Amino acid sequence: MTERSPSSAGRIAWGAVGDGPDVVLVHGTPTSSIIWNEVIERLQGRYRIHVLDLPGYGQSAQYEGQEVRLRSFARILAEFLVDRGLNHPHLVGHDFGAAAVMGAHLIEGRAAASITVADGVLLGPWGTPYSRHVRNHEAVFAAVPDYIHRASLAAHLATAVHRPMPPTLQSALIEPWTGSIGQPAYYRQVAQFDYEYTDWLESRYPQLDIPVGILWGEHDQWVAPSVGDRLCDLAPGSSLRILPDAGHFSMVDCPGLFARELDMLLRDHESRAARGESGATSGASQSA
C-alpha cells in the first residue's frame, strides 16, 4: 500500500502486485486491505492484483464530515477503476466491499469481467445487533475511554472469525480506529450504515449479465449463509460455494481454501470469456 491518490471522499491508499488478468480486491467494515494479504500471497503469481483502502479505512484519509456510506464506496471504486485504467477487471468484494463492487458495476456503470462476492452485505436486513446499537448512539460511543473502545472492538472482531484471529492481524485492524481521529472515524462509519443502498441494489441483481461467483463462510455470524442462497437466486447463473470452518472473515479463517476457490472462479470466467460465453457456470449451491 505504497501509493496515494485523491478521491471525491479524501485521499485513498492503494497498491498493486503480480502479473496477469486484473483483479481488484475490495475490503469491508471494519477492516482494510490487509485482510487480503494471505490471499494475495497465493495468487499474485497468476494475476495482477489491485487493492485499496476505502475512504475512512486503513491508511486512507479520515476526517470529520467525511462521507463513508456504501454508495460513496461504489463511487470511489468507480473513480479508482477509471484512474488506474482498469476497463474490464475481475471485481472481488467482501462484506461492504461486495456492495461496492456491485454498485460500481450496476449503478456507476463500470464494466467488469466478473464479480465475486464473499460474505457480502448485499441484501436487507443487515447489521449485527451491536452495530445497530452503536449506530443509534454514535456520540456516546465516540466519547468512551480508549481502553473501553479497544476492548469493545476486539470483542466484536472476535465474532467475525471461526478460529482465533492472529493477534498481529487484530492489532492491525484495530489501530486505524484509535486516537483522536481514528475513534470518531470508527463510529462515524457505523452511523452512516446505508440500508437503503442495498435495497436499491437488490432490485438490480436480476439484470446482471456477467459471471457472478459467491463465497460464504459456513459459520458466518455477521451475515448468515442463507443470504448467499438468496443472492444466488436473484443473480442469473450465479454459483454459491460454502466454505467450511470459516466465519465472516472467510479469507482469514481459511486463506488457502479461499484462494483456491477464488482462483477456480477466475479461471472459469477467463475460460468462458475466451470462448465468447457470458454468465456464471450454474445456479448451484455447494460446499467447497
C-alpha positions in Angstrom: 0.0 0.0 0.0 2.7 2.5 -1.0 0.5 4.6 -3.4 -1.8 7.5 -2.6 -4.4 9.1 -4.8 -7.0 11.8 -4.3 -10.7 10.9 -4.5 -14.0 12.7 -4.0 -14.1 11.4 -0.4 -10.4 12.1 0.5 -7.0 10.6 -0.2 -7.0 6.8 -0.6 -4.2 4.3 -0.2 -3.7 1.6 -2.8 -1.2 -0.8 -4.2 -0.8 -3.4 -7.0 1.3 -6.5 -7.3 1.6 -9.5 -9.6 1.2 -10.2 -13.3 -1.8 -11.5 -15.3 -5.5 -10.6 -15.6 -6.5 -7.6 -13.5 -8.2 -8.5 -10.2 -9.4 -5.8 -7.8 -9.9 -6.8 -4.1 -12.2 -4.6 -2.1 -12.5 -5.0 1.7 -15.4 -4.3 4.0 -16.0 -3.0 7.5 -14.3 -2.6 9.9 -11.3 -3.9 8.1 -8.9 -2.7 5.4 -6.9 -4.1 2.5 -4.7 -6.1 4.9 -7.4 -8.6 5.3 -6.5 -9.9 1.8 -2.8 -10.3 2.5 -2.6 -14.1 2.6 -4.9 -14.4 -0.5 -2.6 -12.0 -2.4 0.4 -14.0 -1.5 -1.1 -17.1 -3.0 -2.5 -15.5 -6.2 0.0 -12.8 -7.2 1.9 -15.2 -9.4 -1.2 -15.6 -11.6 -3.0 -12.2 -11.5 -2.3 -8.5 -11.4 -3.9 -7.7 -8.1 -5.1 -4.3 -7.1 -6.1 -3.3 -3.6 -7.2 -0.1 -1.9 -8.3 1.1 1.5 -11.8 2.6 1.2 -12.2 6.2 2.4 -12.0 6.4 6.2 -10.4 3.0 6.5 -6.9 1.6 6.9 -4.3 4.1 5.6 -6.8 6.2 3.7 -7.8 9.7 5.0 -10.2 10.1 7.9 -11.8 13.5 8.7 -14.8 15.0 10.3 -17.8 15.2 7.9 -16.4 12.5 5.6 -19.0 10.6 3.6 -18.4 6.9 4.3 -21.7 5.4 3.0 -22.0 2.3 0.8 -23.0 4.5 -2.2 -19.8 6.6 -1.7 -17.7 3.4 -1.7 -19.2 2.4 -5.1 -18.5 5.8 -6.5 -14.9 5.8 -5.1 -14.3 2.4 -6.6 -15.6 3.5 -9.9 -13.2 6.5 -9.8 -10.3 4.2 -8.9 -11.0 2.0 -11.8 -11.0 4.9 -14.2 -7.9 6.5 -12.7 -6.0 3.2 -12.9 -7.2 2.4 -16.5 -8.9 -0.8 -15.3 -11.5 -1.1 -18.1 -12.6 -4.7 -17.6 -11.2 -6.2 -14.4 -12.4 -9.0 -12.2 -14.0 -7.4 -9.1 -13.9 -9.1 -5.8 -15.7 -7.7 -2.7 -16.0 -8.8 0.9 -18.7 -7.5 3.3 -19.3 -3.8 2.4 -16.8 -4.3 -0.4 -19.4 -6.6 -2.0 -21.9 -3.8 -2.2 -19.2 -1.5 -3.5 -18.3 -3.8 -6.5 -22.0 -4.4 -7.2 -22.7 -0.7 -7.1 -19.7 0.2 -9.2 -21.0 -2.1 -11.9 -24.8 -1.8 -11.7 -25.2 1.8 -10.7 -21.9 3.6 -11.6 -21.7 1.7 -14.9 -18.2 0.4 -14.7 -17.6 -2.7 -16.9 -16.2 -5.9 -15.3 -15.1 -9.2 -16.5 -16.8 -10.9 -13.5 -17.9 -10.2 -9.9 -17.1 -12.4 -6.9 -18.6 -11.6 -3.5 -17.6 -13.1 -0.2 -19.9 -12.9 2.9 -21.4 -9.8 1.3 -23.6 -7.1 2.7 -25.9 -7.2 -0.2 -29.5 -7.9 1.0 -31.5 -6.4 3.8 -31.9 -6.6 6.6 -28.2 -6.5 7.7 -26.1 -5.3 10.5 -25.3 -7.0 13.8 -27.2 -6.1 16.9 -24.0 -4.4 18.2 -23.5 -2.3 15.1 -27.2 -1.2 15.1 -26.9 -0.2 18.8 -23.8 1.8 18.0 -25.5 3.5 15.1 -28.2 4.7 17.3 -25.8 6.1 19.9 -22.8 7.4 17.9 -21.9 10.3 20.2 -22.0 8.2 23.3 -19.7 5.5 21.9 -17.3 8.1 20.3 -16.7 9.5 23.7 -15.9 6.3 25.6 -12.3 5.9 27.0 -9.8 4.5 24.7 -9.4 1.2 26.6 -13.1 0.5 26.5 -13.2 1.3 22.8 -10.3 -1.0 22.0 -11.8 -3.9 24.1 -15.2 -3.5 22.5 -13.8 -3.5 19.0 -11.6 -6.6 19.8 -14.6 -8.5 21.2 -16.6 -7.5 18.1 -13.9 -8.6 15.7 -13.6 -12.0 17.5 -17.2 -12.8 16.4 -16.1 -12.4 12.7 -13.8 -15.5 12.7 -14.4 -19.2 13.4 -10.9 -19.7 14.5 -8.9 -17.4 16.8 -7.7 -14.3 14.9 -3.9 -13.8 14.8 -3.0 -11.1 17.4 -1.0 -9.2 14.9 -3.9 -9.0 12.5 -6.3 -8.0 15.3 -3.9 -5.2 16.3 -3.5 -4.0 12.7 -7.3 -3.9 12.2 -7.9 -2.0 15.5 -5.1 0.6 15.3 -6.6 2.8 12.5 -9.7 3.2 14.6 -7.9 4.6 17.7 -6.8 8.0 18.8 -8.5 11.4 18.5 -9.0 10.9 14.7 -9.5 7.2 14.4 -12.0 6.6 17.2 -14.6 9.1 15.9 -14.0 7.8 12.4 -15.0 4.3 13.5 -18.3 5.4 14.9 -18.8 7.8 12.0 -18.8 4.9 9.5 -21.2 2.9 11.7 -23.6 5.9 12.0 -23.7 6.1 8.2 -24.7 2.5 7.5 -26.6 2.8 4.3 -29.5 0.3 4.4 -31.4 2.0 1.6 -28.5 1.4 -0.8 -28.7 -2.4 -0.6 -32.4 -2.2 -1.2 -31.6 -0.2 -4.3 -29.0 -2.8 -5.4 -31.3 -5.7 -4.8 -33.7 -4.6 -7.5 -30.9 -4.7 -10.0 -29.4 -8.1 -9.3 -31.6 -9.8 -11.9 -30.1 -7.5 -14.5 -26.6 -9.0 -14.0 -25.2 -10.3 -17.3 -21.7 -11.1 -16.3 -20.3 -14.1 -14.3 -21.1 -13.9 -10.6 -19.4 -16.1 -8.0 -20.4 -16.2 -4.3 -18.2 -17.5 -1.5 -19.6 -17.7 2.0 -18.2 -18.9 5.4 -20.3 -21.7 6.8 -20.1 -20.3 10.3 -20.6 -16.6 9.4 -22.2 -14.9 12.5 -22.4 -11.5 10.9 -24.2 -12.3 7.6 -25.9 -15.7 7.5 -25.0 -18.1 4.7 -28.8 -18.1 3.8 -28.2 -14.6 2.4 -25.8 -16.2 -0.1 -28.6 -18.6 -1.1 -31.0 -15.6 -1.6 -28.4 -13.8 -3.7 -27.8 -16.9 -5.8 -31.5 -17.0 -6.6 -31.5 -13.3 -7.6 -28.4 -13.2 -9.8 -28.8 -15.1 -13.0 -26.5 -18.0 -13.4 -24.5 -17.3 -10.3 -22.9 -20.0 -8.2 -22.5 -20.3 -4.4 -19.7 -22.1 -2.6 -19.9 -22.6 1.1 -16.5 -22.6 2.8 -16.3 -25.0 5.8 -14.5 -23.9 9.1 -14.9 -20.3 8.1 -16.7 -17.4 9.7 -17.5 -13.9 8.3 -13.8 -13.2 7.6 -13.6 -16.3 5.5 -10.3 -15.3 3.9 -8.7 -15.1 7.3 -10.1 -18.4 8.7 -9.1 -20.4 5.6 -6.9 -18.4 3.3 -5.7 -21.4 1.3 -9.2 -22.7 0.6 -10.5 -19.2 -0.2 -7.6 -18.5 -2.6 -8.2 -21.8 -4.4 -11.9 -21.3 -4.7 -11.4 -17.7 -6.0 -8.7 -18.9 -8.4 -11.1 -21.6 -9.8 -13.8 -19.0 -10.3 -11.5 -16.6 -12.0 -10.0 -19.3 -14.3 -13.5 -20.4 -15.2 -14.6 -16.8 -16.0 -11.4 -16.3 -18.1 -12.0 -19.5 -20.0 -15.7 -18.7 -20.7 -14.7 -15.2 -21.9 -12.2 -16.7 -24.3 -15.0 -18.8 -25.7 -17.2 -15.8 -26.0 -19.7 -17.0 -23.4 -21.3 -14.9 -20.7 -22.8 -15.6 -17.2 -21.6 -17.9 -14.5 -21.4 -21.7 -14.6 -24.5 -22.6 -12.7 -27.0 -21.6 -10.1 -25.9 -24.5 -7.8 -25.1 -24.1 -4.1 -22.3 -26.3 -3.0 -19.8 -26.8 -0.2 -16.2 -26.3 -1.1 
